[in-house]
Amino acid sequence: MAGLVPPGTTTIPADASKTAHTKHEEKTDYMNLPCPIPYEEIHREALMSLKPETFEGLRFDFTKGLNQKFSLSHSVFMGPTEIPSQSAETIKIPTAHYEFGANFIDPSLMLIGRVLTDGRLNARVKWDLTDNLTVKANAQLTNEPHMSHGMVNFDYKGKDYRSQLQMGNGALFGASYIQSVTQHLSLGGEVFWAGQHRKSGIGYAARYDTDKMVATGQVASTGMVALSYVQKVSEKVSLASDLMYNYMSRDVTASVGYDYILRQCRLRGKIDSNGCTAAYLEERLNMGLNFVLSAEIDHRKKDYKFGFGLTVG
């Protein structure tokens, strides 16, 4: 049978052919790179697990849609509020407030306004001028002197890059740029100038993401070094960790967290090196009705927080 094989002819194993085909597919097409996420959101997957929106007390949120684009919201909050103190103990005072909001959401325009009983007014605008250029603005007005602020952000989305320009009160200016280098790796940088405080800074960041993990690193001239890693165990489970280091003050904080999405609820939590543990549960009781549980324990400060709430609409 060996004589039936023509000279110089070799049989290629199926596994070798598959490996060669895979390597060919993994080649980077530099003319067709994906558009990266905004520079300010490079840690967003880690923040979902490590920074849950914990609160203390009672919270009730109700949203009523008037039509497909316009809706009204009502929020009631009752619970303690921390006040600044030079002592190690946390000082809290009981507070309660009501918040009224109006929302207009269109495919190219979003307007959100909130007014509270203590006199604070919050407003947010997002306007897509073109398919590539978006303008974002937010402002907060208060009765307290020098506490009102505003910010305008211009976000330009290119084929494989994003650039942002920020302007705010107090002579605050900032700019950032992030570029996709490969299909999974993006690199970026930022500069800012705070004229009121006479401070400036520059920063750099890198982000590597695949279907199973996201790794980010960020460093700035202000002394901040931030590293984060998210492992996507499955479509519903993610594990996250981060490391925050300030090489000027020598402060170091590390934390680990999780994000678990069940059929009727979502559970997030974290624990850090300072002894602070937090958990946040959102459970859907019915269509348009969610129950929220929040807990945070700081063993070092002996500060314990527990909250619960309902969200309707």
DRENZAGU-298216 format. One record per residue (C-alpha): residue number from 1; residue in three letters; x, y, z. Coordinates in steps of 0.1 Angstrom, whole numbers, plus 2048, in hexadecimal, padded with zeros to 3 digits. Layout:
BEGIN
+-----+------+-----+-----+-----+
! pos ! code !   X !   Y !   Z !
+-----+------+-----+-----+-----+
! NUM !  ALA !   X !   Y !   Z !
...
+-----+------+-----+-----+-----+
This chain:
BEGIN
+-----+------+-----+-----+-----+
! pos ! code !   X !   Y !   Z !
+-----+------+-----+-----+-----+
!   1 !  MET ! 800 ! 800 ! 800 !
!   2 !  ALA ! 81E ! 817 ! 806 !
!   3 !  GLY ! 826 ! 815 ! 7E2 !
!   4 !  LEU ! 804 ! 825 ! 7D9 !
!   5 !  VAL ! 80D ! 846 ! 7EA !
!   6 !  PRO ! 81E ! 85E ! 7D1 !
!   7 !  PRO ! 841 ! 869 ! 7DB !
!   8 !  GLY ! 843 ! 889 ! 7EE !
!   9 !  THR ! 81F ! 887 ! 7FA !
!  10 !  THR ! 819 ! 88A ! 81F !
!  11 !  THR ! 7F8 ! 888 ! 832 !
!  12 !  ILE ! 7F1 ! 8A7 ! 848 !
!  13 !  PRO ! 7E0 ! 89E ! 869 !
!  14 !  ALA ! 7BE ! 8AD ! 870 !
!  15 !  ASP ! 7CA ! 8BD ! 890 !
!  16 !  ALA ! 7E7 ! 8CF ! 87F !
!  17 !  SER ! 7D0 ! 8DC ! 864 !
!  18 !  LYS ! 7B8 ! 8E9 ! 87E !
!  19 !  THR ! 7D5 ! 8FA ! 892 !
!  20 !  ALA ! 7E2 ! 90B ! 872 !
!  21 !  HIS ! 7BF ! 917 ! 86A !
!  22 !  THR ! 7BB ! 925 ! 88E !
!  23 !  LYS ! 7DC ! 937 ! 88C !
!  24 !  HIS ! 7D1 ! 947 ! 86B !
!  25 !  GLU ! 7B1 ! 953 ! 87C !
!  26 !  GLU ! 7C4 ! 962 ! 899 !
!  27 !  LYS ! 7D8 ! 979 ! 883 !
!  28 !  THR ! 7D0 ! 99E ! 88C !
!  29 !  ASP ! 7BE ! 9B2 ! 871 !
!  30 !  TYR ! 7CC ! 9D4 ! 878 !
!  31 !  MET ! 7B4 ! 9E4 ! 85F !
!  32 !  ASN ! 795 ! 9D6 ! 871 !
!  33 !  LEU ! 79B ! 9DB ! 896 !
!  34 !  PRO ! 77E ! 9E0 ! 8AE !
!  35 !  CYS ! 775 ! A01 ! 8BE !
!  36 !  PRO ! 780 ! A01 ! 8E3 !
!  37 !  ILE ! 76A ! A0C ! 900 !
!  38 !  PRO ! 76E ! A30 ! 90D !
!  39 !  TYR ! 78E ! A37 ! 921 !
!  40 !  GLU ! 77A ! A3F ! 941 !
!  41 !  GLU ! 768 ! A1D ! 940 !
!  42 !  ILE ! 786 ! A05 ! 93D !
!  43 !  HIS ! 77F ! 9F7 ! 95F !
!  44 !  ARG ! 759 ! 9F4 ! 95B !
!  45 !  GLU ! 757 ! 9CD ! 95E !
!  46 !  ALA ! 76B ! 9CE ! 97E !
!  47 !  LEU ! 757 ! 9EB ! 98C !
!  48 !  MET ! 737 ! 9D7 ! 988 !
!  49 !  SER ! 743 ! 9BD ! 9A1 !
!  50 !  LEU ! 75A ! 9D2 ! 9B7 !
!  51 !  LYS ! 746 ! 9F2 ! 9BA !
!  52 !  PRO ! 721 ! 9E9 ! 9C1 !
!  53 !  GLU ! 70B ! A06 ! 9C8 !
!  54 !  THR ! 706 ! 9FF ! 9ED !
!  55 !  PHE ! 6F0 ! A15 ! A02 !
!  56 !  GLU ! 6E3 ! A17 ! A26 !
!  57 !  GLY ! 6BF ! A1A ! A30 !
!  58 !  LEU ! 69F ! A19 ! A1C !
!  59 !  ARG ! 69C ! A21 ! 9F7 !
!  60 !  PHE ! 67D ! A21 ! 9E0 !
!  61 !  ASP ! 67E ! A29 ! 9BB !
!  62 !  PHE ! 65F ! A2C ! 9A5 !
!  63 !  THR ! 661 ! A33 ! 97F !
!  64 !  LYS ! 642 ! A3A ! 96A !
!  65 !  GLY ! 644 ! A3B ! 945 !
!  66 !  LEU ! 62D ! A54 ! 934 !
!  67 !  ASN ! 636 ! A49 ! 911 !
!  68 !  GLN ! 652 ! A37 ! 8FF !
!  69 !  LYS ! 66B ! A53 ! 904 !
!  70 !  PHE ! 660 ! A67 ! 923 !
!  71 !  SER ! 65D ! A5B ! 947 !
!  72 !  LEU ! 65C ! A68 ! 96A !
!  73 !  SER ! 66D ! A5A ! 989 !
!  74 !  HIS ! 668 ! A5E ! 9AF !
!  75 !  SER ! 681 ! A53 ! 9C9 !
!  76 !  VAL ! 680 ! A53 ! 9EF !
!  77 !  PHE ! 69E ! A4C ! A04 !
!  78 !  MET ! 6A0 ! A4A ! A2A !
!  79 !  GLY ! 6C0 ! A42 ! A3C !
!  80 !  PRO ! 6E0 ! A4F ! A4D !
!  81 !  THR ! 6F9 ! A66 ! A3B !
!  82 !  GLU ! 71E ! A67 ! A44 !
!  83 !  ILE ! 72D ! A88 ! A4C !
!  84 !  PRO ! 752 ! A90 ! A4A !
!  85 !  SER ! 765 ! A8C ! A6B !
!  86 !  GLN ! 789 ! A8D ! A76 !
!  87 !  SER ! 784 ! A70 ! A8E !
!  88 !  ALA ! 787 ! A4B ! A84 !
!  89 !  GLU ! 762 ! A45 ! A8D !
!  90 !  THR ! 748 ! A49 ! A72 !
!  91 !  ILE ! 72E ! A64 ! A7A !
!  92 !  LYS ! 70B ! A61 ! A6C !
!  93 !  ILE ! 6EC ! A76 ! A6D !
!  94 !  PRO ! 6C9 ! A6A ! A63 !
!  95 !  THR ! 6BC ! A79 ! A43 !
!  96 !  ALA ! 69F ! A75 ! A2B !
!  97 !  HIS ! 698 ! A84 ! A09 !
!  98 !  TYR ! 682 ! A81 ! 9EB !
!  99 !  GLU ! 68E ! A83 ! 9C7 !
! 100 !  PHE ! 679 ! A8B ! 9A8 !
! 101 !  GLY ! 686 ! A84 ! 986 !
! 102 !  ALA ! 67D ! A87 ! 961 !
! 103 !  ASN ! 68C ! A72 ! 945 !
! 104 !  PHE ! 68C ! A76 ! 920 !
! 105 !  ILE ! 69C ! A59 ! 90D !
! 106 !  ASP ! 69F ! A59 ! 8E7 !
! 107 !  PRO ! 6B7 ! A45 ! 8D1 !
! 108 !  SER ! 6CC ! A64 ! 8CC !
! 109 !  LEU ! 6C4 ! A79 ! 8EA !
! 110 !  MET ! 6C2 ! A73 ! 90F !
! 111 !  LEU ! 6B7 ! A8D ! 929 !
! 112 !  ILE ! 6B6 ! A84 ! 94E !
! 113 !  GLY ! 6AD ! A9D ! 96A !
! 114 !  ARG ! 6AB ! A99 ! 990 !
! 115 !  VAL ! 6A0 ! AB1 ! 9AB !
! 116 !  LEU ! 6A3 ! AA9 ! 9D1 !
! 117 !  THR ! 691 ! AB8 ! 9EF !
! 118 !  ASP ! 6B3 ! AC5 ! 9FC !
! 119 !  GLY ! 6B6 ! ADC ! 9DE !
! 120 !  ARG ! 6CE ! AC8 ! 9C8 !
! 121 !  LEU ! 6C7 ! AC7 ! 9A3 !
! 122 !  ASN ! 6D8 ! AAD ! 98D !
! 123 !  ALA ! 6D7 ! AAC ! 967 !
! 124 !  ARG ! 6E6 ! A95 ! 94C !
! 125 !  VAL ! 6E6 ! A98 ! 927 !
! 126 !  LYS ! 6F2 ! A7F ! 90C !
! 127 !  TRP ! 6EE ! A8A ! 8E8 !
! 128 !  ASP ! 6FB ! A77 ! 8CA !
! 129 !  LEU ! 703 ! A92 ! 8B1 !
! 130 !  THR ! 70F ! A79 ! 897 !
! 131 !  ASP ! 715 ! A54 ! 896 !
! 132 !  ASN ! 739 ! A5B ! 8A2 !
! 133 !  LEU ! 736 ! A7A ! 8B8 !
! 134 !  THR ! 723 ! A7B ! 8DA !
! 135 !  VAL ! 720 ! A98 ! 8F2 !
! 136 !  LYS ! 71B ! A90 ! 917 !
! 137 !  ALA ! 714 ! AAA ! 932 !
! 138 !  ASN ! 70B ! AA8 ! 957 !
! 139 !  ALA ! 706 ! AC3 ! 971 !
! 140 !  GLN ! 6FD ! AC5 ! 996 !
! 141 !  LEU ! 6F0 ! AE5 ! 9A6 !
! 142 !  THR ! 6EE ! AE9 ! 9CC !
! 143 !  ASN ! 6E7 ! B04 ! 9E5 !
! 144 !  GLU ! 70A ! AFF ! 9F5 !
! 145 !  PRO ! 724 ! B17 ! 9E8 !
! 146 !  HIS ! 73F ! B09 ! 9D1 !
! 147 !  MET ! 72E ! AE7 ! 9D0 !
! 148 !  SER ! 71D ! AEA ! 9AE !
! 149 !  HIS ! 72F ! ADC ! 991 !
! 150 !  GLY ! 72B ! AD3 ! 96C !
! 151 !  MET ! 73D ! ABF ! 952 !
! 152 !  VAL ! 73B ! ABB ! 92C !
! 153 !  ASN ! 74A ! A9E ! 919 !
! 154 !  PHE ! 74F ! A9A ! 8F4 !
! 155 !  ASP ! 754 ! A75 ! 8E9 !
! 156 !  TYR ! 75F ! A6D ! 8C6 !
! 157 !  LYS ! 75D ! A48 ! 8BB !
! 158 !  GLY ! 774 ! A3F ! 89F !
! 159 !  LYS ! 777 ! A1E ! 88D !
! 160 !  ASP ! 791 ! A10 ! 8A5 !
! 161 !  TYR ! 796 ! A2C ! 8BE !
! 162 !  ARG ! 784 ! A44 ! 8D5 !
! 163 !  SER ! 78D ! A67 ! 8E0 !
! 164 !  GLN ! 77D ! A7D ! 8FB !
! 165 !  LEU ! 77F ! AA1 ! 905 !
! 166 !  GLN ! 772 ! AAD ! 927 !
! 167 !  MET ! 76C ! AD0 ! 934 !
! 168 !  GLY ! 75E ! AD9 ! 956 !
! 169 !  ASN ! 75B ! AF6 ! 96E !
! 170 !  GLY ! 779 ! B00 ! 982 !
! 171 !  ALA ! 78E ! B01 ! 962 !
! 172 !  LEU ! 78E ! ADB ! 95F !
! 173 !  PHE ! 799 ! ACD ! 93E !
! 174 !  GLY ! 7A1 ! AAA ! 934 !
! 175 !  ALA ! 7A7 ! A95 ! 915 !
! 176 !  SER ! 7AB ! A6F ! 90F !
! 177 !  TYR ! 7B2 ! A58 ! 8F2 !
! 178 !  ILE ! 7B0 ! A32 ! 8F0 !
! 179 !  GLN ! 7BB ! A1D ! 8D2 !
! 180 !  SER ! 7B6 ! 9F9 ! 8C9 !
! 181 !  VAL ! 7D8 ! 9E9 ! 8C2 !
! 182 !  THR ! 7CC ! 9C5 ! 8BC !
! 183 !  GLN ! 7AA ! 9B4 ! 8BD !
! 184 !  HIS ! 7AD ! 9B1 ! 8E3 !
! 185 !  LEU ! 7C6 ! 9CC ! 8EE !
! 186 !  SER ! 7C0 ! 9F1 ! 8F0 !
! 187 !  LEU ! 7D7 ! A0C ! 8FD !
! 188 !  GLY ! 7CE ! A30 ! 908 !
! 189 !  GLY ! 7D8 ! A4F ! 91A !
! 190 !  GLU ! 7CA ! A6E ! 92A !
! 191 !  VAL ! 7D4 ! A91 ! 935 !
! 192 !  PHE ! 7C1 ! AAA ! 94C !
! 193 !  TRP ! 7C5 ! ACC ! 95A !
! 194 !  ALA ! 7B3 ! ADA ! 979 !
! 195 !  GLY ! 7B8 ! AFF ! 977 !
! 196 !  GLN ! 7A7 ! B07 ! 998 !
! 197 !  HIS ! 7BF ! AF1 ! 9AB !
! 198 !  ARG ! 7DC ! AF6 ! 994 !
! 199 !  LYS ! 7E1 ! AD1 ! 98F !
! 200 !  SER ! 7E8 ! ABD ! 96F !
! 201 !  GLY ! 7ED ! A98 ! 968 !
! 202 !  ILE ! 7F2 ! A7E ! 94E !
! 203 !  GLY ! 7E9 ! A59 ! 94D !
! 204 !  TYR ! 7EC ! A3A ! 939 !
! 205 !  ALA ! 7D6 ! A1A ! 937 !
! 206 !  ALA ! 7D5 ! 9F8 ! 926 !
! 207 !  ARG ! 7B8 ! 9E0 ! 923 !
! 208 !  TYR ! 7B8 ! 9BC ! 917 !
! 209 !  ASP ! 797 ! 9AB ! 913 !
! 210 !  THR ! 78B ! 98A ! 904 !
! 211 !  ASP ! 76A ! 976 ! 907 !
! 212 !  LYS ! 777 ! 967 ! 928 !
! 213 !  MET ! 78A ! 982 ! 93A !
! 214 !  VAL ! 792 ! 9A8 ! 93C !
! 215 !  ALA ! 7B3 ! 9B5 ! 94A !
! 216 !  THR ! 7BA ! 9DB ! 94E !
! 217 !  GLY ! 7D6 ! 9F0 ! 95B !
! 218 !  GLN ! 7D7 ! A15 ! 961 !
! 219 !  VAL ! 7F2 ! A2D ! 96E !
! 220 !  ALA ! 7F1 ! A53 ! 973 !
! 221 !  SER ! 80A ! A6E ! 97E !
! 222 !  THR ! 7F3 ! A75 ! 99C !
! 223 !  GLY ! 802 ! A56 ! 9AC !
! 224 !  MET ! 7E5 ! A3E ! 9A3 !
! 225 !  VAL ! 7EB ! A1B ! 996 !
! 226 !  ALA ! 7CC ! A05 ! 990 !
! 227 !  LEU ! 7CC ! 9E1 ! 984 !
! 228 !  SER ! 7AD ! 9CC ! 97F !
! 229 !  TYR ! 7A4 ! 9A9 ! 972 !
! 230 !  VAL ! 783 ! 999 ! 96B !
! 231 !  GLN ! 77E ! 975 ! 963 !
! 232 !  LYS ! 75D ! 96B ! 952 !
! 233 !  VAL ! 756 ! 949 ! 960 !
! 234 !  SER ! 736 ! 946 ! 94C !
! 235 !  GLU ! 71C ! 95D ! 93D !
! 236 !  LYS ! 70D ! 962 ! 95F !
! 237 !  VAL ! 72B ! 961 ! 976 !
! 238 !  SER ! 749 ! 979 ! 978 !
! 239 !  LEU ! 766 ! 97B ! 991 !
! 240 !  ALA ! 779 ! 99C ! 995 !
! 241 !  SER ! 798 ! 9A9 ! 9A7 !
! 242 !  ASP ! 7AA ! 9CA ! 9A8 !
! 243 !  LEU ! 7C8 ! 9DB ! 9B7 !
! 244 !  MET ! 7C9 ! A00 ! 9BF !
! 245 !  TYR ! 7EB ! A10 ! 9C8 !
! 246 !  ASN ! 7F6 ! A34 ! 9CE !
! 247 !  TYR ! 81C ! A37 ! 9CC !
! 248 !  MET ! 81B ! A59 ! 9DC !
! 249 !  SER ! 807 ! A51 ! 9FB !
! 250 !  ARG ! 811 ! A2C ! 9FB !
! 251 !  ASP ! 7ED ! A21 ! 9FF !
! 252 !  VAL ! 7E4 ! 9FF ! 9F1 !
! 253 !  THR ! 7C2 ! 9EE ! 9EE !
! 254 !  ALA ! 7B9 ! 9CD ! 9DF !
! 255 !  SER ! 797 ! 9BE ! 9DB !
! 256 !  VAL ! 785 ! 9A0 ! 9CC !
! 257 !  GLY ! 761 ! 99D ! 9C1 !
! 258 !  TYR ! 746 ! 98A ! 9AE !
! 259 !  ASP ! 729 ! 990 ! 998 !
! 260 !  TYR ! 70F ! 975 ! 996 !
! 261 !  ILE ! 6F0 ! 977 ! 980 !
! 262 !  LEU ! 6D4 ! 95F ! 988 !
! 263 !  ARG ! 6B3 ! 95A ! 977 !
! 264 !  GLN ! 6A0 ! 972 ! 98E !
! 265 !  CYS ! 6BC ! 986 ! 99F !
! 266 !  ARG ! 6DF ! 994 ! 99D !
! 267 !  LEU ! 6F8 ! 992 ! 9BA !
! 268 !  ARG ! 718 ! 9A6 ! 9BC !
! 269 !  GLY ! 731 ! 9A8 ! 9D8 !
! 270 !  LYS ! 755 ! 9B0 ! 9E1 !
! 271 !  ILE ! 76E ! 9AF ! 9FE !
! 272 !  ASP ! 78E ! 9C5 ! 9FF !
! 273 !  SER ! 7AE ! 9C5 ! A13 !
! 274 !  ASN ! 7A1 ! 9E0 ! A2A !
! 275 !  GLY ! 788 ! 9C7 ! A39 !
! 276 !  CYS ! 76A ! 9D6 ! A27 !
! 277 !  THR ! 750 ! 9BD ! A1A !
! 278 !  ALA ! 732 ! 9C7 ! A04 !
! 279 !  ALA ! 715 ! 9B5 ! 9F3 !
! 280 !  TYR ! 6F9 ! 9C1 ! 9DD !
! 281 !  LEU ! 6DB ! 9AC ! 9D2 !
! 282 !  GLU ! 6C1 ! 9B6 ! 9B8 !
! 283 !  GLU ! 6A4 ! 99E ! 9B5 !
! 284 !  ARG ! 687 ! 9A0 ! 99D !
! 285 !  LEU ! 667 ! 998 ! 9AF !
! 286 !  ASN ! 651 ! 99F ! 991 !
! 287 !  MET ! 651 ! 9B1 ! 970 !
! 288 !  GLY ! 65B ! 9D5 ! 978 !
! 289 !  LEU ! 660 ! 9CE ! 99E !
! 290 !  ASN ! 683 ! 9C8 ! 9AD !
! 291 !  PHE ! 68E ! 9C3 ! 9D0 !
! 292 !  VAL ! 6B0 ! 9D0 ! 9DB !
! 293 !  LEU ! 6C6 ! 9C6 ! 9F8 !
! 294 !  SER ! 6E7 ! 9D7 ! A01 !
! 295 !  ALA ! 700 ! 9D0 ! A1C !
! 296 !  GLU ! 723 ! 9DD ! A24 !
! 297 !  ILE ! 739 ! 9D6 ! A42 !
! 298 !  ASP ! 759 ! 9E9 ! A49 !
! 299 !  HIS ! 76B ! 9D6 ! A65 !
! 300 !  ARG ! 787 ! 9F0 ! A69 !
! 301 !  LYS ! 770 ! A0E ! A6D !
! 302 !  LYS ! 755 ! 9F9 ! A7F !
! 303 !  ASP ! 73C ! A07 ! A66 !
! 304 !  TYR ! 71E ! 9F1 ! A5D !
! 305 !  LYS ! 705 ! 9FA ! A41 !
! 306 !  PHE ! 6E5 ! 9E8 ! A37 !
! 307 !  GLY ! 6CB ! 9F3 ! A1F !
! 308 !  PHE ! 6AD ! 9E6 ! A0C !
! 309 !  GLY ! 697 ! 9F5 ! 9F2 !
! 310 !  LEU ! 67D ! 9F0 ! 9D6 !
! 311 !  THR ! 67E ! 9FA ! 9B2 !
! 312 !  VAL ! 65E ! 9FD ! 99F !
! 313 !  GLY ! 65C ! A04 ! 97A !
+-----+------+-----+-----+-----+
